[in-house]
Amino acid sequence: MRRAAGERPRRRRLAAADAVDSGARARHAAPPRVPRAAACKRAPLGPTRRRATVCRRLKAPMRATAVAIRAHRWCNSASAGRLSSAHLDALTRDTVLPPIDIRLFIAAPPERVWSCWTDNEELTNWFPDRVEGSCAPGGRVVYHWDALAAQLAFDVRRADPPERLELVAAPPGQPVQTQRVDLRASAGGTALRLVHAGLTDPDVRDGTAAGWQVSLQLCKLYAERHTGRRRIGGWILGLATVDLPAIHARYTAPEGLATWLGTGEIGDAGTLASVALHGGGRLTGPVLVRVPNRDVCVRWDEFGGAVAFRAFRVAPRAALVGVQFASWERSEADVAPVARQLAHAVDRLVASFGGPGDA
């Protein structure tokens, strides 16, 4: 439904945390409202009357398209009681879908990779914005994405440094979800295996798997090339009326990229991406992830980091689309103009599909 002229758009609140870097989402009857989070700045309404919301770890204001995030209540609340091991096992047996199982090699020793997963400061350099608690056995750890007003809370079921970390969450009315990370020394580096079990919705599972592929590549990039450096970046997302295959074409095909990002092509994983950006500059680097009809992630050599093109389905023909970006080599002042450039690009991307008012 289109809004009448001059009508103020209603704010939408983020209902709960989904696996933000892991791409999980679920279907809800009514769209939640985006919060006025401290880390999100809102710019004046543009010609298309899409209110700007920019989520990032930056101080400089910038413009972006409207965000209405529909989240999957993945985590239990921080005050929820912990479950016994027997109860966890019983609920886990009710899992409908096969677990997500991803393996990759990281050219860093297991101790280094273990620190990336268990040290709170290291975690914030590639995964969440903030971490509460610790990964000690029997403890609790909460990942926060302050810019998205989202969180994931886990009980620590097992922590055997530097070999295995197992976390569990008990969403109300759903089977327990488990997240297990196994590390093994291999060929001068680390063989990492991530197993995420307990998902019951096929679309949520597919999105979570795609998001994990992006997040694991960011972990690999950080551990191999940027250890100890602070990540600067964030998210710029807009709600569009579109299905996932059409989004993926915008993220990879030359004619699709030309409508919003620049001139060039993004090929299969392992190939070199090269895009001349609208507004100046280039995006050059290997394609780290390309999940069909889902997400794409490219190492951004000129930026000293990476950029991921993300897609989160929120309805049969509606999705959050946009970018997640990170730099480990630039200051906030250097990243701000690039973020503004990306915000304008996301505006064009959403406009090319039609915004939420056109749904």
Beta strands, then each sheet from edge to edge (+ up, - down):
strand 1: 40-41
strand 2: 54-56
strand 3: 100-106
strand 4: 130-133
strand 5: 140-145
strand 6: 150-160
strand 7: 164-169
strand 8: 177-186
strand 9: 189-197
strand 10: 232-240
strand 11: 262-265
strand 12: 272-277
strand 13: 282-290
strand 14: 296-300
strand 15: 305-315
strand 16: 318-327
sheet 1: 1+ 2- 10+ 16- 15+ 14- 13+ 12- 11+
sheet 2: 3+ 9- 8+ 7- 6+ 5- 4+
end
